[in-house]
Amino acid sequence: MSARSFPVLIGARLLAAGLGPLACSGAAPTAAPPSVPAPPVSTGDAIWMAQLQRTLDSAVRAVPLRGASAAVVLADGRIWRGVAGFSVPGVPLDTTMRLGIGSISKSITATLLVRLAEQGRLSLDDSVGRWLPRIPHVDPAITVRQLLNHSSGVFDVTNAPGYRDSILADVNARWTPQRVLGLLRPPLFARGTGWSYSNTNYQLAGLVAEAAAGRPLHQLVREALLTPIGVTTPFLDQYEAPTGPLPGGWSGGTINVMDTRTSTYSAAWAAGAYFATPEALARWWQGLMTGQLVSPASLAAMMTTVGPEGYGLGIVRRQLVGRPVWSHTGEIRGFSSVAAFDTARRFTVVLIANENPAPVTLIAGALVSVAATVPLP
């Protein structure tokens, strides 16, 4: 089944289940003030939380999916978390399980580079050549900003002929960023003259971060972006030990990839190898979008978009169910994910399925529709 036909078929099933349509673009939203501490759960909270759970249950049955885990963080700090389906047959998903977030990892990597710029360790307008040795097919004049917003023109190595076969030829092999970059092809366009999503941009960005700060990427992220806001469950797979239980991650409808993920996830690195609970990722995303992780000026820079997809620095401007959000999606072998911050009501929805492909944006839109109706305190 093609990438285009899969969401069309699934969308029809979800519409039949009453979960509604989604749109994919929209006007630029604005930043919001920080959240406030969470009040205790009330009877009223139980009503909308139950509605979210019913929505998730219905979606997982309608697709069908093996499982999905989700979380909602409201503007006042109230949190809902829910799961539906199973990890492996006979073992249900659990809200404590850490799931692969795929390319939402790019949002983390981009935020780290922005933080390093705030600290004066680099500039977003530094050239790649300032920090890295010459790399074949990479223009050394490309800037950090152009890496983060995908305007560099650098070829996406995941589109290289034989990339998937190379990764899966030895599932126990650990791929370094340098080995991944060895698969590069000539650039798609001159830097700054076009836009094309490229995982390679974030391999290069991760290397720039390490060169500028003199520390491994995962250590920098934990110290600068996770620990300060009390989010501890995310970890960079193959570079950090798991911080808690992992579910089965299914690919192509039949394969649990978890025992064979070493090559895939080590190769993904800064572009896609983070795992997290949906609650932790939602709290982190809410913190980013409400100014708890970067300054207002830095957040404005991240919200400056280029290209047809409305891509900023690791975040994307779009609409879900007609509502403007800042979002990112992810797909990696075994998992599909989406995070979205609703700019009107200032809440975050995160959904992660332990299966790929999966229509996570469609399901997240249904959760957004419910969360948007929650009475304000």
N, C-alpha and C positions, 0 to 999 in steps of 0.2 A: 504494500500500500504506500502511495506517495505521501510526502510530508504535507502536501496540500489537501489530499483527500481525507486524511485521518481526522483533522479538526472539523472538516465539514460534516462527516458522518457522526462524530461524537457530539457536535453542536446540535444536530437534529435530535439525538437521543436526550440531551439535556433539556432542550426546549420541550420535548414531550413530557419530561419529568417536571416541567414548570420552573426551570432554573434560569430562563431568560437569556437574551442575546448580549454580546459584548461588542464594543467598538475598539478601535486600535489607534486613534490619534486625537489630539485635542489642543486647546490653548494652554499657554504657559501658566502654571499655578505659582503661588508665592510661598515663601517660607513661613513657618508658624512658630509661636512661642513654645518654650519647653513644657513638658507634661508636669502635672502635679501628682503628689502621692496618691496611691489607690485607696478608696474608701472600702469598707467591708462589703461583702456580697449581700444583697438584699433579695427579698421575694421578687421585686421587679427585675433585678438582674437575672434571676433564675429563668425568667420568661424568655428574654432575648438569647440567653446562653443556650437554652433548650432548642430554640429556633435555629440557631447556628448549627447545633449538633444534628438536627433533623435534615438540614440542608446538606451537610457533609455526607451523612448516611445515604441520602437519596442519590447524590451525585456518584458516589462510589458504586452503588448498585446499578445506576443507569448506564455507566460507561461500558462494561464494568471494569473496575480496577482491583488489583490485589489489595491495595491499601493507600490511605492518605492520612497525613497528620497536619494539623492546622492550628493557628493561634491568631487572636485579635487583641491588639493593645489600643484602648481608647485614649482620647486626649487627656482624661483625668486619671489615667493609670490603671483603670480596671482592665483585667485580662481574662479572656476566655481561651481555653485550650481544648482540643478535641481530636479524636482519632476514629477511623472507620477502617474495617478490613483487617488483613493479617500481615504479619512479617514473613512467616513461612507457614505452610499448612499446619493448622493446629495451634499456632502461636499468634495471638492477636497483636496488632501494633499497640505500643504504649507511648504515652506522652513524654516519657523520659528518654526514649530512643533518639539517637543522633542520626540524622539523614543527610545524604549528600545534597549540597545546594548548587552544585554545578557553577554556571557562570555568574550567579549572584556573588561568587567570590570576587569577581571583578570590582564590585562596589566596595568591597573591603580593601582591595589593593589600591584602588583609586583614592579612597579616603586616607589611606596611609601616606601616599605621595603628597596629598594636599596638606596633611599634618606636618610632614617633613619640610614642606615649603614654608609653612607658618613658623617653624622653628629655625628657619634660615639655613637649613642643611642643604637645600637645593632650591632652584626656581623652576616653576612649571614651564618657563620659557628656556630653560637650559637645553642644550643639544644633547642627543644621545652620545655623541662623540666625546662630550666632556667627561662622561662617566664610564663608558664602556670601550673596550678595544674594538677595532674595526671588525665588522661582521659582514660576510658576503651577503649581498642583496639588501643591506640595510643602509640607507643614506645617513651618514653620521650627523647631518644637519637637522634631522627630524627632532622636534622638541618633545619634552615630556608631555605637554598638553596634547600634542597631536597623537601620541600613543594612547592617552586616556580617552580621547573622544573619537578615535578610529579615523582620523583624517591623515594618517601617516602614509598610506599607500602600501604598507608592508603586507606581503602575501600571507594569507592564513595557512599555516602549516597543516592544519587539519584537513585542508583541501588538496594537499599534495598527493599525487598518485601513490597508492600503496601505504599511506599513513596508517590506516586502520589495520591492515595486514601486518605492518611492522610492529605496531603496538601489541597485537595479539599473538604474534609469532612466539613470544616468550612472555607469558603473563606474569612471571616472577621477576622479570628484569626491572631494574630501577632506572628510569630515564632522568637524566639531568637536563636542565634548561639548555645547556650547550648542545647536547645530543639532539634535542628537539629542533633547535635552530639550524642544525645541520641539514634539515629537510627543506629549508627555505628555497623559494624560487624568485625570479625577478619581481620587482614591485609592480603593483597594479596601476599606479599613477604616481606622478611627482607629489611629494609631500605638500599638504595643504591645498591641493587642487581638486579633491574629491572626497568621497566617504565610502568606506567598506569595512564591515565588522571583521575583525581579525583577532583570533586568540593569541597570535604572535605578539601583538602590541602589549599584552599584559605579561607575557614571558619577559619581554624587554623591560617593561616597567618594574617588574619584581627585581630584576638584576640591577636596575638603576637605584632602587631603594636600598638594596644591600650595599651597593658601592658607596652611596652617599652617607649611610648611617653606620656602616661597618659591622652590621649584625645580620643574622639570618632573618629572612622575611617573617617567619612565624613568631619569632621572639619580638620583633618590632610591633607586629599587630597586637599581640597579647598585651604588651606593656602600654602601648599608646591608645589602643582602640577598644579593648575588651575589659581589662581589669579596672580602668577608671570609672566605668559605669556599671560595674558589678555583673557583667555578662561573662560567664566562665566556660560554658559548654562547647562553644565552637572550637574546632581544632583542624589543622591543616593535615589532611591524611597523607601518610607515608613520610611526613616530616615531623609530626608529633604523634604521640600515642593517643588512642581514643580516650576521651574523657568520660565515657559511660557506655551503655549498651548500644549496639548497632543492630538494625533490622536486616532482614533479607532485602536485597535490591535486585529487582527483576528487569530483564532486558529482552526485547523482542518477543514478549509474551510467554517465554518458557524458561529463561535462564536466570538463576540466582547468581549474581556476579561476585558476591562478597569474598569468596575464597580466591578469586582470580583478578582482583582489582589493582594489584601492585603496579603493573605497567601503565594502565590507563590513568590512575590517579597521580602517580609520580610525574607522568608527562604533562598532566593538566596544571599542576603546581599553582602559580599565582593567578592563572586564568580560570581555575575551576575545581580545586581539590578540597575546599572546606566542607566540613560536616557541622551540623548544629541541630538543636531542637528548634521547632518552629517558634516556640515562645522566646527563646534566646535571640533568634534572628529577628523576630518582630520587635523585641525590646531594643535591639541594636539599631534596626532601621528607624524606629521611632526616635531614638536618640539622635541619629544622624540628621533626620529631616526637621527636627525641632531645635537644632542648634546646640546640642549637648556635646558634640564631638569636634566641630570646627567652628570658626568664627563666622559671623554673618557675611563678611566679604568673601570668605572661602566658599561658603555654601552658595552664594550667588555665582561664583565662578563655576562650581559644579553644575549649576542649573543653566549655564549658558550652553545652548545646544547647537549642534550642527547636523547636516545631513537629513535625509528623508525620514529617518526613524526618530528624530527628536532626541538624539543622544548627547548627553552632557559629559561630565567626567565620572563615568561609572554608574550613572543613573539615566533613566529614560523618561521623557515626558509623553504621556499617552492618556487615553480614556478607558475606563472599565465601566460598563453599563451606563455610559453617558456621563460619568463623573471623572473630572481631571485628577490624575494621580501621578506620582513619581514612582517608578517601578524598575524592576529588572527581572528577567526570567533566567532559568538555568536548565540545562539538560546535559546529563552525563550518564555513562553506562550504569544503569540501575536506578536512576532517580530523575525526577522532573520537578521543577520548583518555580515559585513566583513570590515576590514581595512587592507590596504596593502601599503607598502612603496617600490617603485621601486628603486633598488639600482643603476641601471645604469643611469637613468635620474633624480633621486632624487625627485620624486613627490609621493604624497599620494592620494589614492583613497579610499573613504568610501562609502559604500552602505548599506542602512537599509530598509528592507521591513516591512510594518506593517502587517505581516502575517507569521505564521509558520505552516508547513515547507515551505521553499522557496529556490530556487537555487541561492542564492546571490553570491556565488563564481563564478559561470558561468557568471552572468551578470556583476560582477565587472571586470572579465577578459576582457569582451568586452570594458568596459570603459578604462581599462589599455591600450588596443591596440590603442585606439584613442589618449589617453594622451601621449603615447610614440611617436607619430608623430608630436606633436606640435612643431613648429619651435622655436629654442632657440633664445633669444634676442642677 
